[in-house]
Amino acid sequence: MIQRLLITNEAASTIDTLTAEHGELIFHQSGGCCDGSSPICLPKEDFLINEMDVWLGKIHGCNFYMSKDQFDYWESTQLTLDATKGRGASFSLEISLGVYFVIKSRLFSPEEMEQLSPIRFGA
């Protein structure tokens, strides 16, 4: 099975730091508010998922979602969560650490599209 989500060591380390301080986390791939289309990381209880959100899987222990409308554009891409130094412009938790999460993407091959991990809608 081909994974829709990958993670860099830098992002995993950032998640470890944030989890130690905030507990269970959730990611939602922003659709353009605040910081373009950056992933937003929040404590799990601070973000309400609804039937228009698509669950792409877990990444480093965190559920990762995006809106269905955005998924329609990104369904053919593999997403890699990374963290880089600097200050993003979102409400994401990592901003206080002097880093921000970014998504790197690549298109799946036709063969990979047939082997993708499943998605689900809503929580």
N, C-alpha and C positions, 0 to 999 in steps of 0.2 A: 504494500500500500504506500502510495506517495503522500508525504505530509504537506499540508498547505502552509504550515508555519515552521520556521526555523528560528534559531536565536544565536547571537554571538556571545562570546565569553563576557564582553563588556556589559551587555544587556543583562545577562544572567547574574553577574555580580551586583549590578544596580538593583535588580529585583530582590536579591538576598538582603541587601541593606534596607530596602523599603519594607520588606516583609517583617524584618526584625522590629521595626518601629511601628508599623501600621497594621500588622496582621494580614489576613487573606486579602489579596488584591484581585482586580479585574482590569482587563484592557478593552477599550472600545476604539476602533479605528475611526477617527474623526472624518467627517464628510466635508470639511472645508471651513468650519468655524475656527476662529482663533489662529491656529498655526497651520493653515493649509489643510493637509490631510495627514496630520501626525497622529500616532497612537496616543491615547490618553489613558493613564494609569491612575486608578482611584482605589480606595478601600472598597471591598466588595459591597458593603451596605450603602455606599454613597452613590451608586449608579443603578437605576431601575431599568431592567431589560424588559422589552415588550415583544409582541408577536411580529413586529417589523424588524427585529434584530436577528442576524444570522450568527450562530455559534460556529466558529471555524475550528475550534479545538482548544486544547490546553497547551500553554507554553510556559515551561519552568514552573509548573504548578498553578498557573493562572488561567482562568477562562478568557478567551479572546473572541470578541464580537465585532460586527460592523452592521450598518443598516442594510436592509435588503436592497434598496436602490443603489447603494454604493457597491454591494456585492455583485450586482448585475454587470458592472463594469470590470470588476477585479476577479471574477470567478476563474479566469484562465491564467492567473498568476500565483506564483509561490511567493510568500511574504517572509522576509527575514527581519526580525526585530533586532535593532542595534541601538547602542547608546553612544552619544558623542558629547564632547565638552562644549560648553556654551550655554546659552539661555534661550530656551524656546519661549513661545508666547501663549502657552496654554495653561490650564489649571491642573495639569498632570503633576503627580507627587514628586517626581524626580527633579523638577526644576530647582527645588531648594538645595539639591546636591551639586549644582553647577553643571549638570548634564541634562540632555533631553533625549527621549526615545525618537528614533526615526525608523521608517520602513524602507527596506530595499526590496525590489521586486524583479522577478524574471518570468517570462511566459513559459507555461508548460508546453511540452511537445504533445502532439496528438496521442502518442502512446501513453504518456503520463496522465493525460486527461481521463483515460479509461480506468486508471488505477488510483484515483484520488480518494483521500480519506473523506468520510461522510460529513455533511453539515447538518444542522438542525435549526429550526426557527424558534425564537423566544427563549425563555430561561430553561 
